[in-house]
Amino acid sequence: MEAMSKPIPITLNGENYFFWSKAAKATLSSKGLWSHITDREFSSPPSQIEAEGEAPVTGTQQRPSHTEEKAKRHQDDQLALVLLQGSLDPTVLQSFISMESAKTLWDALKEVYGNLSNISRIYEIKKKLSQLQQQGQPFTKIQGTYTALWNELEEIRPPTVDAKVCLERTEEDKVFGLLLTLDPSFNDLVYHVLRQSKLPSFSEVCMMINTEEGGRNLFGGPLAMANYTTKNPPIFSTPKDKRVPTCAHCKKLGHSKERCWILNPHLKPNRYRDPQSKGAAMSAGNTISFTQEEFKQFVLSMKDKESGY
């Protein structure tokens, strides 16, 4: 039932025009309807089925043969139109439901989805081919994906022995390979290059990349920030053995428990000591305040020292 209701096995979703067009052409050709796409007489909406300049058919009068042929062509054209409409994704069909003939629908779909830049599509195919990996999948699945991508690439760039064309493709492949090495931060530049009617030369693309990189460094773009964080790593990104120590007793940064002044007052530098009291917690010019908990810990530590623990 599914095959009867949807003879074209691929649904056009806007991103698979190449495969959909192949399946649609095969289906229409198998039903003898492909001429409705190729013949110019079907390019405009069919007119009303009526012989011009003739009186209406009445009674048992036989209908002219050309009128019957015209009616049959119109019927077949509507059948082709229905087949195409049935293979469209609902979101795509909404935009093209007003088309009244198979050819007008076909031409509109080709203009919107089929005339994308060949340069962009070639780059996309090469990117998919370079990233394709089996990853535990059955080989038949990888084989199908690889073959489909390669067939589409050959459709866009058919084999040739023309020396000039071969040189142009070599230059293009060199540019594609370079673009595939760039970081994601250059996606806007890659998009700009691929959207041009003619792919720039390798040297021109290198100049564009250097210009983009220089502009980022000048105005503090992603590359400049990346260099900054590399040269001046924050505390949280330093190795563990180089981090600022934290005292396990007073919980303050900058010293360990063994060097804590609260537990070891004798370790306090002379500049922080009161010359009159020699070892008091407060100096004349440098006041050091203690919290209640710190003072309690200090008293306990002094008692421990006096008791010999």
VOPAGU-2260 file (C-alpha; in pm, 1 decimal, decimal comma):
REM VOPAGU-2260
SITE   aa  ch    i         X         Y         Z
SITE  MET   A    0       0,0       0,0       0,0
SITE  GLU   A    1     286,8     237,0      79,3
SITE  ALA   A    2     442,1     179,7    -263,7
SITE  MET   A    3     108,5     243,7    -433,3
SITE  SER   A    4      38,6     563,9    -241,2
SITE  LYS   A    5     393,5     697,0    -278,0
SITE  PRO   A    6     556,5     574,9    -601,1
SITE  ILE   A    7     850,9     816,9    -566,9
SITE  PRO   A    8    1049,6     656,0    -284,3
SITE  ILE   A    9    1238,2     970,1    -172,1
SITE  THR   A   10    1071,3    1265,0      -2,4
SITE  LEU   A   11    1210,5    1605,8     -97,5
SITE  ASN   A   12    1291,6    1795,7     221,8
SITE  GLY   A   13    1495,4    2076,6      67,3
SITE  GLU   A   14    1836,7    1919,5     127,0
SITE  ASN   A   15    1823,8    1606,4     -90,7
SITE  TYR   A   16    1722,2    1746,2    -427,4
SITE  PHE   A   17    1986,5    1549,1    -617,8
SITE  PHE   A   18    1861,7    1208,9    -498,2
SITE  TRP   A   19    1495,7    1310,3    -514,7
SITE  SER   A   20    1525,4    1432,1    -875,2
SITE  LYS   A   21    1679,3    1100,6    -982,6
SITE  ALA   A   22    1402,5     899,5    -816,5
SITE  ALA   A   23    1128,5    1130,1    -950,3
SITE  LYS   A   24    1261,8    1112,5   -1306,0
SITE  ALA   A   25    1273,2     731,4   -1293,3
SITE  THR   A   26     917,1     711,5   -1161,7
SITE  LEU   A   27     772,5     951,9   -1417,9
SITE  SER   A   28     961,1     782,2   -1701,1
SITE  SER   A   29     832,6     439,5   -1598,7
SITE  LYS   A   30     477,8     571,2   -1627,4
SITE  GLY   A   31     535,3     747,4   -1959,4
SITE  LEU   A   32     498,1    1091,3   -1800,4
SITE  TRP   A   33     850,0    1232,1   -1833,2
SITE  SER   A   34     754,8    1422,3   -2148,5
SITE  HIS   A   35     536,6    1645,3   -1931,0
SITE  ILE   A   36     859,8    1773,0   -1772,7
SITE  THR   A   37    1069,2    1804,4   -2088,8
SITE  ASP   A   38     814,8    1935,5   -2341,8
SITE  ARG   A   39     766,2    2311,5   -2353,4
SITE  GLU   A   40     397,2    2282,9   -2426,2
SITE  PHE   A   41     347,5    2186,7   -2060,7
SITE  SER   A   42     541,2    2478,9   -1920,4
SITE  SER   A   43     229,8    2688,9   -1865,1
SITE  PRO   A   44     -90,8    2594,8   -1682,6
SITE  PRO   A   45    -320,7    2392,0   -1910,2
SITE  SER   A   46    -597,2    2590,8   -2071,5
SITE  GLN   A   47    -958,4    2490,0   -2064,7
SITE  ILE   A   48   -1019,5    2178,4   -2273,6
SITE  GLU   A   49   -1221,3    2321,9   -2555,7
SITE  ALA   A   50   -1164,6    2337,6   -2929,0
SITE  GLU   A   51   -1122,8    2696,5   -3035,3
SITE  GLY   A   52   -1368,3    2820,5   -3294,2
SITE  GLU   A   53   -1589,7    2512,9   -3273,1
SITE  ALA   A   54   -1945,5    2480,0   -3156,0
SITE  PRO   A   55   -2007,3    2286,5   -2833,7
SITE  VAL   A   56   -2057,1    1916,8   -2875,3
SITE  THR   A   57   -2423,1    1819,6   -2845,0
SITE  GLY   A   58   -2626,1    1502,7   -2869,7
SITE  THR   A   59   -2448,6    1216,1   -3040,5
SITE  GLN   A   60   -2203,1    1438,0   -3223,2
SITE  GLN   A   61   -1856,9    1281,5   -3207,6
SITE  ARG   A   62   -1591,0    1480,7   -3018,5
SITE  PRO   A   63   -1296,7    1587,0   -3233,0
SITE  SER   A   64    -991,6    1368,0   -3188,9
SITE  HIS   A   65    -755,1    1656,4   -3106,1
SITE  THR   A   66    -983,0    1755,0   -2818,5
SITE  GLU   A   67    -971,9    1402,5   -2680,0
SITE  GLU   A   68    -594,4    1402,1   -2709,0
SITE  LYS   A   69    -576,1    1735,8   -2533,2
SITE  ALA   A   70    -796,1    1607,4   -2253,5
SITE  LYS   A   71    -579,2    1297,9   -2218,7
SITE  ARG   A   72    -263,3    1507,1   -2204,0
SITE  HIS   A   73    -419,7    1723,3   -1936,3
SITE  GLN   A   74    -517,9    1416,9   -1736,3
SITE  ASP   A   75    -168,4    1270,2   -1761,6
SITE  ASP   A   76     -14,3    1602,0   -1666,9
SITE  GLN   A   77    -228,6    1618,0   -1353,9
SITE  LEU   A   78    -124,7    1260,7   -1271,0
SITE  ALA   A   79     242,4    1362,5   -1294,9
SITE  LEU   A   80     165,7    1667,8   -1082,6
SITE  VAL   A   81       3,3    1451,9    -813,6
SITE  LEU   A   82     300,7    1214,9    -810,2
SITE  LEU   A   83     542,2    1502,5    -761,0
SITE  GLN   A   84     328,4    1664,0    -492,5
SITE  GLY   A   85     304,6    1332,9    -307,8
SITE  SER   A   86     683,0    1312,7    -282,6
SITE  LEU   A   87     725,2    1654,6    -119,7
SITE  ASP   A   88     768,2    1714,3     249,4
SITE  PRO   A   89     460,7    1896,1     388,4
SITE  THR   A   90     665,5    2207,2     467,2
SITE  VAL   A   91     794,9    2214,7     107,5
SITE  LEU   A   92     454,5    2138,5     -44,6
SITE  GLN   A   93     299,3    2442,2     125,3
SITE  SER   A   94     521,3    2671,9     -78,7
SITE  PHE   A   95     447,0    2505,4    -413,9
SITE  ILE   A   96      87,1    2386,6    -382,5
SITE  SER   A   97     -33,3    2657,3    -622,2
SITE  MET   A   98     155,2    2511,1    -920,9
SITE  GLU   A   99     -97,3    2390,3   -1179,5
SITE  SER   A  100     120,5    2171,8   -1401,5
SITE  ALA   A  101     393,3    1915,7   -1348,1
SITE  LYS   A  102     650,3    2116,7   -1544,4
SITE  THR   A  103     589,9    2442,6   -1358,5
SITE  LEU   A  104     629,1    2255,9   -1028,8
SITE  TRP   A  105     943,0    2078,1   -1147,5
SITE  ASP   A  106    1102,5    2399,6   -1273,2
SITE  ALA   A  107    1018,4    2584,1    -950,5
SITE  LEU   A  108    1170,1    2310,2    -733,6
SITE  LYS   A  109    1482,4    2302,0    -947,6
SITE  GLU   A  110    1523,3    2677,9    -926,8
SITE  VAL   A  111    1492,8    2680,2    -548,1
SITE  TYR   A  112    1672,6    2358,5    -449,9
SITE  GLY   A  113    1860,5    2239,1    -757,4
SITE  ASN   A  114    2050,1    2549,5    -863,2
SITE  LEU   A  115    2258,6    2580,0    -549,4
SITE  SER   A  116    2621,0    2674,9    -602,6
SITE  ASN   A  117    2811,8    2374,6    -733,8
SITE  ILE   A  118    3116,2    2502,9    -546,9
SITE  SER   A  119    2935,6    2484,1    -213,4
SITE  ARG   A  120    2798,1    2138,1    -285,7
SITE  ILE   A  121    3135,9    2003,1    -398,5
SITE  TYR   A  122    3294,4    2131,6     -77,8
SITE  GLU   A  123    3016,2    1977,8     129,8
SITE  ILE   A  124    3053,8    1640,2     -43,3
SITE  LYS   A  125    3431,5    1641,4      -0,7
SITE  LYS   A  126    3389,2    1731,1     365,7
SITE  LYS   A  127    3148,4    1442,5     420,3
SITE  LEU   A  128    3379,0    1203,1     237,5
SITE  SER   A  129    3677,1    1310,4     449,9
SITE  GLN   A  130    3478,6    1265,1     772,7
SITE  LEU   A  131    3309,1     937,4     678,0
SITE  GLN   A  132    3412,3     652,5     908,1
SITE  GLN   A  133    3275,2     306,9     969,6
SITE  GLN   A  134    3267,1     330,3    1352,4
SITE  GLY   A  135    3135,8     -22,0    1396,2
SITE  GLN   A  136    2860,0       8,7    1136,4
SITE  PRO   A  137    2800,8    -260,9     873,6
SITE  PHE   A  138    3017,8    -209,6     567,5
SITE  THR   A  139    2714,9    -211,3     338,6
SITE  LYS   A  140    2586,6     105,7     505,5
SITE  ILE   A  141    2917,5     285,0     464,7
SITE  GLN   A  142    2943,4     158,8     108,7
SITE  GLY   A  143    2600,4     299,1      24,9
SITE  THR   A  144    2676,0     639,7     174,7
SITE  TYR   A  145    3018,1     659,4       9,5
SITE  THR   A  146    2885,0     551,9    -330,2
SITE  ALA   A  147    2595,8     797,1    -314,8
SITE  LEU   A  148    2827,2    1088,4    -233,1
SITE  TRP   A  149    3074,8     988,8    -503,5
SITE  ASN   A  150    2800,0     951,1    -764,5
SITE  GLU   A  151    2667,7    1296,8    -682,4
SITE  LEU   A  152    3019,3    1438,1    -708,5
SITE  GLU   A  153    3060,6    1281,4   -1053,7
SITE  GLU   A  154    2721,7    1419,8   -1154,4
SITE  ILE   A  155    2835,0    1771,6   -1065,7
SITE  ARG   A  156    3189,0    1723,9   -1197,6
SITE  PRO   A  157    3170,6    1462,1   -1473,0
SITE  PRO   A  158    3499,4    1299,2   -1576,0
SITE  THR   A  159    3687,2    1482,5   -1848,1
SITE  VAL   A  160    4015,5    1469,9   -2038,6
SITE  ASP   A  161    4019,6    1843,5   -2108,0
SITE  ALA   A  162    4356,4    1965,7   -1979,2
SITE  LYS   A  163    4224,1    2310,9   -1890,1
SITE  VAL   A  164    3933,5    2170,5   -1690,2
SITE  CYS   A  165    4164,7    1927,9   -1511,0
SITE  LEU   A  166    4395,2    2213,3   -1407,5
SITE  GLU   A  167    4098,6    2415,1   -1279,7
SITE  ARG   A  168    3974,5    2119,9   -1075,0
SITE  THR   A  169    4321,4    2064,9    -931,0
SITE  GLU   A  170    4326,9    2426,4    -814,2
SITE  GLU   A  171    3977,0    2388,7    -670,0
SITE  ASP   A  172    4073,2    2071,5    -483,3
SITE  LYS   A  173    4374,5    2254,4    -340,7
SITE  VAL   A  174    4147,3    2530,6    -209,9
SITE  PHE   A  175    3892,5    2282,6     -73,3
SITE  GLY   A  176    4166,8    2095,1     110,5
SITE  LEU   A  177    4289,0    2420,1     267,0
SITE  LEU   A  178    3941,7    2525,9     378,3
SITE  LEU   A  179    3885,4    2187,2     541,5
SITE  THR   A  180    4184,7    2248,5     769,6
SITE  LEU   A  181    4051,4    2574,3     916,7
SITE  ASP   A  182    3908,5    2610,1    1265,8
SITE  PRO   A  183    3530,8    2653,1    1308,8
SITE  SER   A  184    3591,9    3022,2    1387,7
SITE  PHE   A  185    3657,8    3070,8    1014,0
SITE  ASN   A  186    3317,2    2935,3     908,3
SITE  ASP   A  187    3196,0    3279,7     800,4
SITE  LEU   A  188    3500,3    3320,4     577,6
SITE  VAL   A  189    3452,1    2973,0     429,1
SITE  TYR   A  190    3087,2    3054,3     359,4
SITE  HIS   A  191    3188,9    3378,6     186,4
SITE  VAL   A  192    3443,2    3198,5     -33,1
SITE  LEU   A  193    3203,1    2922,2    -134,5
SITE  ARG   A  194    2918,3    3159,9    -217,8
SITE  GLN   A  195    3117,1    3333,0    -491,3
SITE  SER   A  196    3030,6    3253,4    -852,1
SITE  LYS   A  197    3390,9    3149,0    -917,2
SITE  LEU   A  198    3615,7    2992,0    -657,0
SITE  PRO   A  199    3915,4    3216,3    -579,0
SITE  SER   A  200    4265,3    3086,6    -642,3
SITE  PHE   A  201    4471,4    2922,9    -370,6
SITE  SER   A  202    4689,0    3232,4    -320,8
SITE  GLU   A  203    4383,0    3459,3    -301,1
SITE  VAL   A  204    4224,3    3238,3     -35,3
SITE  CYS   A  205    4549,3    3237,7     164,5
SITE  MET   A  206    4551,8    3618,3     151,1
SITE  MET   A  207    4190,8    3632,2     271,3
SITE  ILE   A  208    4267,4    3399,6     562,4
SITE  ASN   A  209    4574,7    3601,8     665,1
SITE  THR   A  210    4374,0    3923,9     644,5
SITE  GLU   A  211    4098,1    3776,4     858,0
SITE  GLU   A  212    4345,3    3649,3    1115,5
SITE  GLY   A  213    4528,6    3981,5    1126,4
SITE  GLY   A  214    4203,5    4170,7    1178,7
SITE  ARG   A  215    4111,0    3947,4    1469,5
SITE  ASN   A  216    4444,6    3998,2    1637,9
SITE  LEU   A  217    4420,2    4373,5    1588,6
SITE  PHE   A  218    4070,3    4414,0    1727,8
SITE  GLY   A  219    4082,3    4145,6    1996,3
SITE  GLY   A  220    3896,4    3873,5    1810,2
SITE  PRO   A  221    3887,8    3503,0    1895,4
SITE  LEU   A  222    4249,3    3443,9    1790,5
SITE  ALA   A  223    4379,6    3733,3    1996,1
SITE  MET   A  224    4190,6    3614,0    2301,6
SITE  ALA   A  225    4323,3    3264,3    2244,8
SITE  ASN   A  226    4681,6    3392,0    2236,0
SITE  TYR   A  227    4620,9    3600,3    2547,2
SITE  THR   A  228    4489,9    3309,5    2749,8
SITE  THR   A  229    4783,4    3098,6    2634,6
SITE  LYS   A  230    5043,8    3350,6    2743,2
SITE  ASN   A  231    4868,6    3455,0    3064,6
SITE  PRO   A  232    4686,2    3149,7    3199,0
SITE  PRO   A  233    4448,2    3215,9    3488,7
SITE  ILE   A  234    4503,3    3060,9    3828,8
SITE  PHE   A  235    4245,1    2788,7    3774,5
SITE  SER   A  236    4422,8    2667,5    3458,6
SITE  THR   A  237    4772,9    2635,6    3607,8
SITE  PRO   A  238    4919,0    2298,0    3699,3
SITE  LYS   A  239    4826,2    2168,2    4038,6
SITE  ASP   A  240    5179,1    2193,5    4181,0
SITE  LYS   A  241    5194,9    2567,4    4090,4
SITE  ARG   A  242    4865,1    2671,6    4243,3
SITE  VAL   A  243    4852,9    2916,7    4532,7
SITE  PRO   A  244    4857,5    2713,7    4856,5
SITE  THR   A  245    4569,2    2729,5    5102,3
SITE  CYS   A  246    4619,9    2702,5    5476,6
SITE  ALA   A  247    4433,0    2405,5    5624,8
SITE  HIS   A  248    4406,2    2592,8    5959,8
SITE  CYS   A  249    4296,3    2949,1    5883,1
SITE  LYS   A  250    4168,3    2871,4    5529,1
SITE  LYS   A  251    4355,4    3168,4    5384,4
SITE  LEU   A  252    4550,7    3171,8    5058,8
SITE  GLY   A  253    4923,2    3224,9    5026,5
SITE  HIS   A  254    5066,3    2987,5    5287,9
SITE  SER   A  255    5042,1    2633,3    5418,6
SITE  LYS   A  256    4950,5    2514,6    5767,0
SITE  GLU   A  257    5318,9    2468,3    5850,5
SITE  ARG   A  258    5383,2    2838,3    5773,3
SITE  CYS   A  259    5069,9    2975,2    5937,3
SITE  TRP   A  260    5148,1    3270,2    6166,2
SITE  ILE   A  261    4858,8    3181,6    6394,3
SITE  LEU   A  262    5007,4    2841,0    6474,2
SITE  ASN   A  263    5365,9    2961,6    6439,8
SITE  PRO   A  264    5393,5    3326,5    6555,5
SITE  HIS   A  265    5772,5    3309,2    6541,9
SITE  LEU   A  266    5753,9    3278,8    6164,1
SITE  LYS   A  267    5595,2    3621,6    6129,5
SITE  PRO   A  268    5834,6    3863,4    5953,3
SITE  ASN   A  269    5984,9    4137,7    6166,6
SITE  ARG   A  270    5814,2    4410,5    5970,0
SITE  TYR   A  271    5479,2    4281,8    6097,4
SITE  ARG   A  272    5592,4    4259,2    6459,0
SITE  ASP   A  273    5549,7    4532,8    6721,9
SITE  PRO   A  274    5900,1    4642,1    6822,7
SITE  GLN   A  275    5772,3    4718,2    7174,7
SITE  SER   A  276    5578,4    4401,1    7236,9
SITE  LYS   A  277    5797,6    4168,6    7019,3
SITE  GLY   A  278    5559,1    3911,4    6894,6
SITE  ALA   A  279    5225,6    4069,9    6969,7
SITE  ALA   A  280    4959,7    4021,7    6711,8
SITE  MET   A  281    4934,2    4394,8    6634,9
SITE  SER   A  282    5209,1    4633,1    6528,5
SITE  ALA   A  283    5209,5    5011,1    6545,7
SITE  GLY   A  284    5207,1    5068,3    6174,0
SITE  ASN   A  285    5060,0    4736,9    6058,8
SITE  THR   A  286    4740,4    4623,3    6221,8
SITE  ILE   A  287    4644,2    4261,4    6176,9
SITE  SER   A  288    4293,4    4173,4    6287,4
SITE  PHE   A  289    4174,9    3829,7    6396,3
SITE  THR   A  290    3833,0    3679,9    6381,8
SITE  GLN   A  291    3688,8    3525,9    6693,5
SITE  GLU   A  292    3753,8    3178,4    6559,5
SITE  GLU   A  293    4113,4    3264,4    6467,6
SITE  PHE   A  294    4176,9    3409,4    6812,6
SITE  LYS   A  295    4034,9    3095,6    6974,6
SITE  GLN   A  296    4260,7    2879,5    6758,7
SITE  PHE   A  297    4557,0    3096,4    6848,5
SITE  VAL   A  298    4490,9    3060,3    7221,5
SITE  LEU   A  299    4453,2    2683,9    7186,1
SITE  SER   A  300    4776,1    2659,8    6988,1
SITE  MET   A  301    4962,5    2857,5    7257,2
SITE  LYS   A  302    4827,6    2626,1    7525,2
SITE  ASP   A  303    4939,5    2326,8    7322,7
SITE  LYS   A  304    5289,5    2468,9    7296,1
SITE  GLU   A  305    5303,5    2537,7    7668,3
SITE  SER   A  306    5184,9    2187,6    7750,3
SITE  GLY   A  307    5443,7    2039,8    7513,9
SITE  TYR   A  308    5209,4    1886,3    7256,7
